[in-house]
Amino acid sequence: MFIQTESTPNPATLKFLPGQSVLEIGTADFPNAEAAAKSPLAHRIFAAGGVTGVFFGSDFVTVTKADDVEWQHIKPAILGAIMEHYQSGAPVMDGEAKPAGGHAAHTGEDGDIVRQIKELLDTRVRPAVAQDGGDITFHGFDRGVVYLHMQGACAGCPSSTLTLKMGIENLLRHYIPEVTEVRPVAA
């Protein structure tokens, strides 16, 4: 098994490509070791040490390291954990654990606007941020403000504010005049 790695815009995060499917549908975010209990793969990666976050996409694993740890010290252990997992035949997620579907549900009078927001996120934004090892999902819409949840490499990325304000906010405002601002939300 050959696992490729790619850097991301977030220097604390690396993207690992195992060359096979990680999740069939959706994404899974593990912001700490406790959350990783529902995933044998995420649990192995946290056990490597120095890891503060794990995120799964369709064909990649994004790992965020602690600030006081260098990649050259933990990358071999993470590669080993991923390889051991796939060789073991264990599932990526425990049977009852389900990957996230993505966007939060929205009910109310702004349903048509929210549908447009989600469509733009799915077609224009999410594919681009997945290339960088992350995901951005809809969290809410209130009086012109769109609330988005950033995951994987996007969470804590130094350029995330620029991505939100100059990229996503401008895109949404261009296509949907009712949108006035985009703000991040914590997990």
C-alpha positions in Angstrom: 0.0 0.0 0.0 1.3 3.4 -1.0 -0.1 6.4 0.9 0.5 9.9 -0.7 0.6 13.0 1.4 -0.2 16.6 0.3 0.3 19.8 2.2 -2.7 22.1 2.8 -3.0 25.8 3.2 -3.0 25.1 7.0 0.6 24.4 8.0 -0.6 22.4 11.0 -2.6 20.0 8.7 -1.6 17.3 6.2 -3.8 15.5 3.8 -3.2 11.7 3.5 -4.4 9.8 0.4 -4.5 6.1 1.0 -5.4 5.3 -2.7 -8.7 3.8 -1.8 -12.1 5.0 -0.5 -12.2 6.4 3.1 -15.9 7.2 3.3 -18.5 6.2 0.7 -20.7 9.2 1.5 -20.4 12.3 3.6 -17.6 13.4 5.9 -16.5 12.7 9.4 -14.8 15.2 11.8 -13.0 14.2 14.9 -11.9 17.4 16.7 -10.4 15.4 19.7 -9.5 11.9 20.7 -12.8 11.3 22.6 -14.7 11.9 19.4 -12.5 9.3 17.7 -14.0 6.5 19.8 -16.6 5.8 17.0 -13.9 5.3 14.4 -11.2 2.6 14.6 -9.1 4.5 12.0 -9.4 7.9 13.8 -8.6 6.1 17.1 -5.4 4.6 15.6 -4.3 8.0 14.2 -4.8 9.8 17.6 -2.9 7.0 19.3 0.1 7.9 17.1 0.6 11.0 19.4 0.8 14.7 18.7 -2.5 14.7 16.8 -5.2 17.2 17.7 -7.7 16.5 14.9 -8.7 14.0 12.2 -11.1 14.5 9.3 -12.3 12.0 6.7 -13.4 12.8 3.2 -14.3 10.4 0.4 -10.7 9.5 -0.5 -8.6 11.3 2.0 -7.7 11.6 5.7 -6.7 15.1 7.0 -4.6 15.1 10.2 -4.0 18.2 12.3 -1.0 18.2 14.6 -0.3 19.9 17.9 1.6 23.2 17.7 4.6 21.9 19.7 5.1 18.8 17.4 7.0 18.7 14.1 5.6 16.8 11.1 8.9 14.9 10.6 8.5 13.4 14.1 4.9 12.1 13.8 4.3 11.6 10.0 5.8 8.1 10.0 3.6 7.0 12.9 0.5 8.4 11.2 1.4 6.7 7.9 1.9 3.4 9.8 -1.4 3.8 11.6 -3.3 4.3 8.3 -1.5 1.4 6.7 -2.1 -0.9 9.7 -5.8 0.0 9.7 -6.4 -0.8 6.0 -4.4 -4.1 6.3 -6.4 -5.1 9.4 -9.7 -5.1 7.4 -11.4 -3.1 10.2 -14.2 -0.7 9.2 -13.4 3.1 9.0 -16.4 3.8 11.2 -18.1 1.6 13.8 -21.4 0.0 12.7 -23.7 2.4 14.4 -21.6 5.5 13.6 -22.7 7.4 10.5 -20.7 10.0 8.6 -22.1 13.5 8.5 -24.5 14.3 5.6 -23.2 17.8 5.4 -25.5 20.8 5.8 -27.8 21.5 8.8 -31.5 21.5 8.1 -33.3 24.8 7.9 -37.0 25.5 8.3 -38.6 28.8 7.9 -39.6 31.5 5.4 -36.1 31.7 3.9 -36.2 28.1 2.5 -35.6 29.1 -1.1 -32.6 31.3 -0.2 -31.2 28.5 1.9 -31.6 26.0 -0.9 -29.7 28.4 -3.2 -26.9 28.8 -0.6 -26.6 25.1 -0.2 -26.5 24.5 -3.9 -23.7 27.1 -4.4 -21.8 25.6 -1.5 -22.1 22.1 -3.0 -21.2 23.0 -6.5 -18.6 25.8 -6.1 -17.2 25.8 -2.6 -17.0 22.3 -1.2 -15.2 20.6 -4.1 -12.5 23.3 -3.9 -12.0 23.0 -0.1 -12.0 19.2 -0.4 -8.9 19.6 -2.6 -7.3 21.3 0.4 -8.3 18.6 2.8 -11.4 20.2 4.4 -15.0 20.9 4.2 -17.4 23.8 4.8 -21.0 23.1 5.5 -24.1 25.3 6.0 -25.0 25.9 9.7 -27.7 28.6 9.5 -29.1 31.7 7.9 -30.5 34.7 9.9 -31.3 38.2 8.6 -28.8 38.1 5.7 -26.0 36.4 7.6 -24.9 32.9 6.5 -23.3 30.8 9.2 -20.8 28.1 8.0 -19.0 25.3 9.8 -15.4 24.7 8.8 -13.9 21.3 9.2 -10.6 19.4 8.5 -7.8 21.6 7.1 -10.2 24.6 7.1 -10.7 24.6 10.8 -8.0 26.8 12.3 -6.4 27.6 9.0 -4.6 31.0 8.9 -6.2 31.8 5.6 -9.8 30.7 6.6 -11.0 34.2 7.3 -9.8 35.3 3.8 -11.5 32.3 2.3 -14.7 33.1 4.0 -14.8 36.9 3.4 -13.1 37.3 0.1 -14.1 34.0 -1.5 -17.3 32.5 -0.2 -19.0 35.7 1.0 -18.4 37.4 -2.4 -19.7 34.4 -4.3 -22.8 34.1 -2.2 -23.5 37.9 -2.3 -23.0 37.9 -6.1 -25.6 35.2 -6.7 -28.0 35.8 -3.8 -28.6 39.5 -3.0 -30.2 38.6 0.3 -26.9 37.5 1.7 -25.0 40.3 3.4 -22.3 38.5 5.4 -20.7 35.1 6.1 -19.5 34.1 9.5 -17.9 30.9 10.9 -19.4 28.9 13.7 -17.6 26.7 16.2 -18.3 22.9 16.2 
